[in-house]
Amino acid sequence: MGITIRTVGVIGAGQMGSGIAHVCSLAGFDVRLHDISEERINTGLATINGNMARQVAKEVITDAARREALERIQPAPTYDDLGACDLVIEAATENEEVKRKIFTNLCPSLRPDAIVATNTSSISITRLAAATDRPEKFIGIHFMNPVPLMQLVELIRGIATEDPTYESAKEFISKLGKTATVSEDFPAFIVNRILLPMINEAIYTLYEGVGSVDAIDTAMRLGANHPMGPLQLADFIGLDTCLSIMQVLHEGLADSKYRPCPLLVKYVEAGWLGRKAKRGFYDYRGEKPVPTR
Ligand SMILES: NC(=O)c1ccc[n+]([C@@H]2O[C@H](COP(=O)([O-])OP(=O)(O)OC[C@H]3O[C@@H](n4cnc5c(N)ncnc54)[C@H](O)[C@@H]3O)[C@@H](O)[C@H]2O)c1
């Protein structure tokens, strides 16, 4: 049997980290939220508060549940503030160097029996595990965006992940009311291995002038019954994250079919990272999103 998880640390209070803290606190877990500055932690907390308020307005949760959940989330400006955690989920920027550094510096502050997980969309779990002092207690717990709405969580075992770690993670996901699928540790796992090449192809379609942003998104919404067009989805995921996943697929599988579209690279270089930067394939600064091409 693995350890029972009661207190969850979350590293990175961006889109995903705030979503993970949100669902954990609503499910009754104590949460410690860490980011590179108190300001970022506070921004994350404000996002969580706003998203929970929306759930109250939609009668998904009660106002009492929102207040109780918010009280369960504590800011954790230092790694020592994560010392009491049974599980720490890393949800920082999708960059291997950044993540490796986090794990190396984090581990000395943790209890020896604490589980360490990563929310990476694509980076090798086995490689990240090697940056910790506990590869057998390391696992990929990959949430989908937006975390409060999406039912799936991918669980990815590294080569050294032991059964009790996997069992604890599975039980944790089920306590969140979510469904886990198991994926092998190959670049981008299941969902993004299939989804990102589709998004990259949509960007090539735009790059080659086959269609406009609006035509491509409308075509896939109405022609393939996708709830969101691929370019809208790319903006939603974050174009930096999309590029990073394509690079991992390209390098990890050494197949030219995963070549990141040069237009995606250009948007990222421009800092047009999608919704979070208010500009990507759409401009979000006005009342309604306006296509940028
Ligand atoms: N966006 C998605 O759709 C999605 C879906 C599933 C998984 N993911 C994965 O989740 C992770 C986070 O993505 P996101 O969309 O939340 O990105 P984001 O840019 O919204 O947030 C990243 C956060 O990490 C923080 N950060 C950076 N370096 C840090 C460090 N050294 N220590 C602590 N915090 C640090 C940043 O300040 C920022 O707040 C990535 O690994 C990404 O691949 C993203």
The ligand as an SDF file (V2000), in Angstrom:
LIG
                    3D

 44 48  0  0  0  0  0  0  0  0999 V2000
   -1.8400   24.5560  -20.6640 N   0  0  0  0  0  0  0  0  0  0  0  0
   -2.3060   23.3420  -20.8240 C   0  0  0  0  0  0  0  0  0  0  0  0
   -3.2790   23.1290  -21.5480 O   0  0  0  0  0  0  0  0  0  0  0  0
   -1.6680   22.1910  -20.0990 C   0  0  0  0  0  0  0  0  0  0  0  0
   -2.3700   20.9860  -19.9690 C   0  0  0  0  0  0  0  0  0  0  0  0
   -1.7930   19.9350  -19.2590 C   0  0  0  0  0  0  0  0  0  0  0  0
   -0.5180   20.0700  -18.7170 C   0  0  0  0  0  0  0  0  0  0  0  0
    0.1520   21.2650  -18.8720 N   0  0  0  0  0  0  0  0  0  0  0  0
    1.4810   21.3710  -18.2680 C   0  0  0  0  0  0  0  0  0  0  0  0
    1.3690   22.0390  -17.0390 O   0  0  0  0  0  0  0  0  0  0  0  0
    2.5690   22.7950  -16.7860 C   0  0  0  0  0  0  0  0  0  0  0  0
    2.2160   24.2520  -16.5420 C   0  0  0  0  0  0  0  0  0  0  0  0
    1.5510   24.7870  -17.6640 O   0  0  0  0  0  0  0  0  0  0  0  0
    0.6210   26.0780  -17.5360 P   0  0  0  0  0  0  0  0  0  0  0  0
   -0.2630   26.0820  -18.7410 O   0  0  0  0  0  0  0  0  0  0  0  0
    0.0160   26.1600  -16.1940 O   0  0  0  0  0  0  0  0  0  0  0  0
    1.7230   27.2460  -17.6980 O   0  0  0  0  0  0  0  0  0  0  0  0
    1.6420   28.7500  -17.1410 P   0  0  0  0  0  0  0  0  0  0  0  0
    2.6000   29.5110  -17.9770 O   0  0  0  0  0  0  0  0  0  0  0  0
    0.2250   29.2080  -17.0440 O   0  0  0  0  0  0  0  0  0  0  0  0
    2.1750   28.6180  -15.6300 O   0  0  0  0  0  0  0  0  0  0  0  0
    3.4710   28.2230  -15.3010 C   0  0  0  0  0  0  0  0  0  0  0  0
    3.7790   28.7580  -13.9140 C   0  0  0  0  0  0  0  0  0  0  0  0
    5.0110   28.1820  -13.4770 O   0  0  0  0  0  0  0  0  0  0  0  0
    5.7110   29.1580  -12.7620 C   0  0  0  0  0  0  0  0  0  0  0  0
    7.1260   28.8240  -12.6870 N   0  0  0  0  0  0  0  0  0  0  0  0
    8.0890   28.9360  -13.6290 C   0  0  0  0  0  0  0  0  0  0  0  0
    9.2750   28.5440  -13.1430 N   0  0  0  0  0  0  0  0  0  0  0  0
    9.0680   28.1720  -11.8580 C   0  0  0  0  0  0  0  0  0  0  0  0
    9.9070   27.7040  -10.8240 C   0  0  0  0  0  0  0  0  0  0  0  0
   11.2090   27.5220  -11.0040 N   0  0  0  0  0  0  0  0  0  0  0  0
    9.3420   27.4280   -9.6230 N   0  0  0  0  0  0  0  0  0  0  0  0
    8.0230   27.6060   -9.4190 C   0  0  0  0  0  0  0  0  0  0  0  0
    7.1870   28.0600  -10.3590 N   0  0  0  0  0  0  0  0  0  0  0  0
    7.6910   28.3390  -11.5650 C   0  0  0  0  0  0  0  0  0  0  0  0
    5.4430   30.4420  -13.5360 C   0  0  0  0  0  0  0  0  0  0  0  0
    5.7080   31.5750  -12.7170 O   0  0  0  0  0  0  0  0  0  0  0  0
    3.9590   30.2750  -13.8690 C   0  0  0  0  0  0  0  0  0  0  0  0
    3.1270   30.8310  -12.8590 O   0  0  0  0  0  0  0  0  0  0  0  0
    3.4840   22.5500  -17.9920 C   0  0  0  0  0  0  0  0  0  0  0  0
    4.3350   21.4730  -17.7020 O   0  0  0  0  0  0  0  0  0  0  0  0
    2.5010   22.1730  -19.0720 C   0  0  0  0  0  0  0  0  0  0  0  0
    3.0680   21.3740  -20.0810 O   0  0  0  0  0  0  0  0  0  0  0  0
   -0.4100   22.3180  -19.5330 C   0  0  0  0  0  0  0  0  0  0  0  0
  1  2  1  0
  2  3  2  0
  2  4  1  0
  4  5  1  0
  4 44  2  0
  5  6  2  0
  6  7  1  0
  7  8  2  0
  8  9  1  0
  8 44  1  0
  9 10  1  0
  9 42  1  0
 10 11  1  0
 11 12  1  0
 11 40  1  0
 12 13  1  0
 13 14  1  0
 14 15  2  0
 14 16  1  0
 14 17  1  0
 17 18  1  0
 18 19  2  0
 18 20  1  0
 18 21  1  0
 21 22  1  0
 22 23  1  0
 23 24  1  0
 23 38  1  0
 24 25  1  0
 25 26  1  0
 25 36  1  0
 26 27  1  0
 26 35  1  0
 27 28  2  0
 28 29  1  0
 29 30  1  0
 29 35  2  0
 30 31  1  0
 30 32  2  0
 32 33  1  0
 33 34  2  0
 34 35  1  0
 36 37  1  0
 36 38  1  0
 38 39  1  0
 40 41  1  0
 40 42  1  0
 42 43  1  0
M  CHG  2   8   1  16  -1
M  END
$$$$
